[in-house]
Amino acid sequence: MKEELYLEHTSHASIGLSRDLHKLGYVEGASKIPNYKIKLPDIYEQYFLYLAHTREISQSQITSVRRVLASLYDYLENHKLSLAALKIEHLDAFMGKFRVAKTTLRIYRYHVRGFLKYLHAERKIIRKDLAALLVGAPLFAHKKPPKFLRPQELQNLFSSLKLETSVDIRTYAMIHLAYTLGIRPIEISRITLDHVSFTMGELTIRERKTKTPTILPLPKQTVKAIAAYVFRARPKTEFRHIFVTYYRPHSPVRPGTVAGAIGKAMKKAGLSSSAYWLRHTYAQNLLGMGRTIYEIKEMMGHQNIQCTQRYLYIDTERMRKVLFNETL
């Protein structure tokens, strides 16, 4: 027990050095510590509590964040830097030390940005919003464009949906929101009864990446899907969130629950796709309707135009398919 408590305060750098010496034969054994037991200074631990209570993310996700921030802490300690003295040059140098795949690096960067936002907005420890400066290569330069569903795949999905159970009806409403409005799973999970106007046929999204509330028109079929869930299948609860869990105590669903429900429905329809494919399909439909890239940016809730420009690649490919009979 004492040994475990001692290792709990051992830094990643010390553990890494011990492991390297062990490989070279200089020491008998390397220090080992489960990542989830690494103890960090109070400000880090308070951030993990903040994530658990306000962002509603799972313990496994918090463990992933902890690993990245433990590396950041070691980097700052080794360079004798305080959080208050952080500059974007330090962060770029820190991110530059990772030799991992681009997708993994993007996840690491996302975790660090979340911590920086917390230090700036919630704790006022750093004056400048460094999160906005910590970016990778422009997304439009990436080779992989967003994936979307073809008309036949959409037909297969919607024709496979059942309305036999309360969970079926909830999933039915979630899928209609994702497809007809292109909103993210996290945005779906945050919708409350106050955000929906059944008479006006409108949905207000108050929390978007752009920080600007957005009012979106609700198609009649989507209004009916939401109403069917609210009045026929939604458990009684004190929460105003539209989508709630079916196990007691009934509480707002998490983004992962939304993504999981949609993904499960897609799998039943024989599709190897995810919830975000519906969002991408929505963007393709907007392009097909002749909407400008700037209009699509606003409707999708993108922070910058580069995110939206990814969809132009697919639209060009679709034109080639029609004009030259090339395979998409």
FENZI-V733772 format. One record per residue. N is the residue number from 1. RES is the residue in one letter. PHI is phi in whole degrees, 0 to 359 (999 if undefined). PSI is psi as a letter, one per 20 degrees, with the letter a starting at -180 (999 if undefined). NEAR is the number of other ideal C-beta (glycine too) atoms within 10 Angstrom. Layout:
n: <N;N>
res: <RES;RES>
phi: <PHI;PHI>
psi: <PSI;PSI>
near: <NEAR;NEAR>
This chain:
n: <1;2;3;4;5;6;7;8;9;10;11;12;13;14;15;16;17;18;19;20;21;22;23;24;25;26;27;28;29;30;31;32;33;34;35;36;37;38;39;40;41;42;43;44;45;46;47;48;49;50;51;52;53;54;55;56;57;58;59;60;61;62;63;64;65;66;67;68;69;70;71;72;73;74;75;76;77;78;79;80;81;82;83;84;85;86;87;88;89;90;91;92;93;94;95;96;97;98;99;100;101;102;103;104;105;106;107;108;109;110;111;112;113;114;115;116;117;118;119;120;121;122;123;124;125;126;127;128;129;130;131;132;133;134;135;136;137;138;139;140;141;142;143;144;145;146;147;148;149;150;151;152;153;154;155;156;157;158;159;160;161;162;163;164;165;166;167;168;169;170;171;172;173;174;175;176;177;178;179;180;181;182;183;184;185;186;187;188;189;190;191;192;193;194;195;196;197;198;199;200;201;202;203;204;205;206;207;208;209;210;211;212;213;214;215;216;217;218;219;220;221;222;223;224;225;226;227;228;229;230;231;232;233;234;235;236;237;238;239;240;241;242;243;244;245;246;247;248;249;250;251;252;253;254;255;256;257;258;259;260;261;262;263;264;265;266;267;268;269;270;271;272;273;274;275;276;277;278;279;280;281;282;283;284;285;286;287;288;289;290;291;292;293;294;295;296;297;298;299;300;301;302;303;304;305;306;307;308;309;310;311;312;313;314;315;316;317;318;319;320;321;322;323;324;325;326;327;328>
res: <M;K;E;E;L;Y;L;E;H;T;S;H;A;S;I;G;L;S;R;D;L;H;K;L;G;Y;V;E;G;A;S;K;I;P;N;Y;K;I;K;L;P;D;I;Y;E;Q;Y;F;L;Y;L;A;H;T;R;E;I;S;Q;S;Q;I;T;S;V;R;R;V;L;A;S;L;Y;D;Y;L;E;N;H;K;L;S;L;A;A;L;K;I;E;H;L;D;A;F;M;G;K;F;R;V;A;K;T;T;L;R;I;Y;R;Y;H;V;R;G;F;L;K;Y;L;H;A;E;R;K;I;I;R;K;D;L;A;A;L;L;V;G;A;P;L;F;A;H;K;K;P;P;K;F;L;R;P;Q;E;L;Q;N;L;F;S;S;L;K;L;E;T;S;V;D;I;R;T;Y;A;M;I;H;L;A;Y;T;L;G;I;R;P;I;E;I;S;R;I;T;L;D;H;V;S;F;T;M;G;E;L;T;I;R;E;R;K;T;K;T;P;T;I;L;P;L;P;K;Q;T;V;K;A;I;A;A;Y;V;F;R;A;R;P;K;T;E;F;R;H;I;F;V;T;Y;Y;R;P;H;S;P;V;R;P;G;T;V;A;G;A;I;G;K;A;M;K;K;A;G;L;S;S;S;A;Y;W;L;R;H;T;Y;A;Q;N;L;L;G;M;G;R;T;I;Y;E;I;K;E;M;M;G;H;Q;N;I;Q;C;T;Q;R;Y;L;Y;I;D;T;E;R;M;R;K;V;L;F;N;E;T;L>
phi: <999;296;297;295;293;293;293;298;256;278;282;301;298;295;295;296;297;300;294;294;296;296;296;277;89;274;228;288;208;269;294;234;208;297;304;286;259;293;266;245;304;307;299;289;297;293;293;296;294;299;297;294;269;252;260;54;258;286;295;295;291;296;298;297;297;301;299;293;289;295;293;297;300;299;299;294;296;295;258;52;246;263;298;294;266;300;232;297;297;296;292;297;294;297;294;290;278;280;244;228;296;301;294;293;297;295;293;301;297;298;295;293;300;300;294;296;298;296;296;277;276;269;253;57;278;247;287;262;281;289;301;292;268;274;232;259;293;306;295;289;276;289;285;275;279;298;264;218;266;280;308;294;293;297;297;298;295;290;286;271;290;251;232;273;237;298;294;301;293;295;298;303;292;299;294;297;295;294;279;276;240;66;274;285;306;293;289;296;293;266;296;246;298;284;275;253;250;292;287;276;68;225;233;260;259;273;246;233;297;282;67;246;301;231;254;246;287;262;299;303;295;288;301;296;295;294;298;299;289;298;266;243;231;285;296;287;204;281;286;270;301;293;265;234;288;259;258;280;285;293;225;303;290;267;305;297;293;297;299;294;296;293;299;296;296;295;297;297;275;81;254;264;223;232;302;291;296;292;296;293;296;300;297;296;296;295;298;296;276;89;291;285;298;285;295;294;303;292;289;275;75;283;285;221;291;299;299;286;296;301;286;294;298;295;297;296;297;294;295;295;298;288;282;242;58;271;284;276>
psi: <g;h;h;h;h;g;h;h;j;p;r;h;g;g;g;g;g;g;g;g;h;g;h;i;j;h;q;h;q;q;p;q;p;p;h;i;j;p;p;r;r;g;h;g;h;h;h;h;h;g;g;h;h;h;i;l;q;r;h;h;h;h;g;g;g;g;g;g;h;h;h;g;g;g;g;h;g;h;j;l;q;r;h;h;j;p;r;h;h;g;h;g;g;g;h;i;i;p;m;r;q;h;h;g;h;h;g;g;h;g;g;g;g;g;g;g;g;g;h;g;h;h;i;k;h;p;h;q;n;h;h;h;i;n;r;b;q;p;h;i;i;q;h;o;r;q;q;r;p;r;g;h;h;g;g;g;g;h;i;i;p;q;k;h;r;h;h;g;h;g;h;g;g;g;h;g;g;h;g;i;i;k;q;q;h;h;h;g;h;i;p;r;h;i;i;p;o;h;g;i;l;q;p;p;o;h;o;r;h;i;j;p;q;p;p;q;p;o;q;g;h;h;g;h;g;g;g;h;g;g;i;h;i;p;q;p;q;i;q;i;p;g;o;r;r;i;q;q;p;p;r;p;q;r;h;h;g;g;h;g;g;g;h;g;h;g;g;h;j;k;p;m;r;r;h;i;h;h;g;h;h;g;g;h;h;g;g;h;i;j;q;r;h;h;g;h;g;g;h;i;k;q;h;r;h;h;g;h;i;h;i;h;g;g;h;g;h;h;h;h;g;g;h;j;k;q;p;999>
near: <5;6;8;10;10;11;17;12;11;15;17;18;14;14;17;13;14;17;14;12;15;15;10;7;7;9;14;7;9;14;17;11;18;10;11;12;11;21;14;18;10;7;15;19;12;14;21;18;10;15;20;14;8;10;14;17;17;12;10;8;14;17;14;17;21;23;15;18;21;17;19;23;20;18;18;16;13;10;11;7;14;9;17;10;11;19;13;14;8;16;20;12;12;20;16;9;8;13;7;10;9;11;8;11;15;14;15;20;18;14;19;21;18;19;22;24;15;21;21;17;11;12;13;9;14;20;9;12;14;20;21;13;13;17;14;13;10;13;17;15;10;14;5;10;16;17;13;20;20;11;8;8;17;18;12;16;22;15;8;13;16;12;14;7;11;14;13;15;20;25;24;21;24;29;23;23;25;25;23;21;23;23;26;21;26;17;24;25;21;21;23;14;13;11;18;19;13;13;6;11;14;14;22;14;20;14;12;18;14;15;8;10;11;18;13;18;12;22;14;9;12;22;22;15;24;24;13;17;22;16;8;10;17;21;14;6;14;7;15;12;19;24;25;20;17;13;8;8;10;16;14;18;23;18;18;16;19;26;20;16;22;25;18;12;21;22;12;14;18;10;17;8;19;17;21;18;23;26;21;21;22;19;24;19;16;19;17;10;9;7;15;11;15;10;13;24;20;15;18;23;21;20;13;13;13;16;19;24;17;19;21;14;15;18;14;11;13;14;11;12;12;9;8;7;7;10;6;9>
